[in-house]
Amino acid sequence: MKVIVLFVFVLGALSAAGEEFFVKVGGKVTLNCGVNSYRRSVQWSHGNDFLHSVDQRGFTRKGTVDLARRSLVRQTNLEISSVTETDAGNFKCLVDGTRHEHSLSVVSVWVNSSSVLKLNDEATLQCEVKGQPQSCEVKWKSPNTDSPTNPSKVQLKPVTTSHNGAWECIVTCGSNKFSESLTITVQEPTTTTTTTKSPSKPNGKSSNNDASPRLLGLAWWVWVAIGVGCLVAILLMVCVIVLCMRVRRRKKRFLKMKGQQRPRHKKYCQCDHPTAAAKPKQGRRREKPSALPLHPA
Ligand SMILES: *[C@@H]1O[C@H](CO)[C@@H](O)[C@H](O)[C@H]1NC(C)=O
């Protein structure tokens, strides 16, 4: 057990050398302090700005700078959201009196105009890193190419269809590498409506650009489907009603037939009598049934 604790301490001491973190503007990042737990207190600061402190009783203190509002301490780590360029720089985490220093680099990529460009427009793609103490190599990889061949500032002059797609800025600072992508949409001239609409579809998730006519916000085929569905439902109902009626009628007829069977049998019986035509004898129906069970044998 002691060996493991010692091992953890050695690991902690090694990582105390400082880590370099990268994040894009607007993104979210977790800065690992370097040790996983504390006994007395944790304190984070950014440059000279105090951010947070937490002690073992759960007592917390928060700095007044903007970054303190966008960040929080989880165990010993600092979570920052909605990163801005000014968040770049040195961070210090003080755990039980031991300092761990880290650096955060913030990468931003942008087009000087809109990311939706027209053919023959002119535009500049830029990629920048803030907060790196050492110099970094910053290059752009254009869509459909394998290696970053462009500098940190790419001029699209003029914009062509080959510029359409995901560009990637690759930042290399010593042994650290970070990449951030930027999607450029190149629209062709609006002379033909179909060609301009196809490239914008994958980006804008809505399919509202459909050329098909609409009624109450629904496409025509939806109405056709609803109509057909109603028709089928009505037909089914009619079928069921007709079937029910038929079954009921058949039942009635069957019952009627059953009811008629007795007198018929009786008539058979009566036929054996020499005076068959004697109608008044039907009045004696109630007396005769004694002969009925004998007959089917
Ligand atoms: C963007 O940069 C290009 C040059 O690459 C320039 O011609 C154009 O005017 C710039 N657009 C804006 C909005 O600054």
The ligand as a MOL file (V3000), in Angstrom:
LIG
                    3D

  0  0  0     0  0            999 V3000
M  V30 BEGIN CTAB
M  V30 COUNTS 14 14 0 0 0
M  V30 BEGIN ATOM
M  V30 1 C -10.7690 39.9470 -46.6680 0
M  V30 2 O -9.4870 39.7990 -47.2220 0
M  V30 3 C -9.3880 40.0210 -48.6200 0
M  V30 4 C -7.9740 39.7650 -49.0560 0
M  V30 5 O -7.6220 38.4360 -48.8830 0
M  V30 6 C -9.8100 41.4370 -48.9290 0
M  V30 7 O -9.7650 41.6540 -50.3250 0
M  V30 8 C -11.2160 41.6650 -48.4090 0
M  V30 9 O -11.5840 42.9960 -48.6050 0
M  V30 10 C -11.2890 41.3530 -46.9270 0
M  V30 11 N -12.6840 41.4290 -46.5070 0
M  V30 12 C -13.0230 42.1160 -45.4160 0
M  V30 13 C -14.5020 42.1100 -45.1020 0
M  V30 14 O -12.2330 42.6780 -44.7040 0
M  V30 END ATOM
M  V30 BEGIN BOND
M  V30 1 1 1 2
M  V30 2 1 1 10
M  V30 3 1 2 3
M  V30 4 1 3 4
M  V30 5 1 3 6
M  V30 6 1 4 5
M  V30 7 1 6 7
M  V30 8 1 6 8
M  V30 9 1 8 9
M  V30 10 1 8 10
M  V30 11 1 10 11
M  V30 12 1 11 12
M  V30 13 1 12 13
M  V30 14 2 12 14
M  V30 END BOND
M  V30 END CTAB
M  END
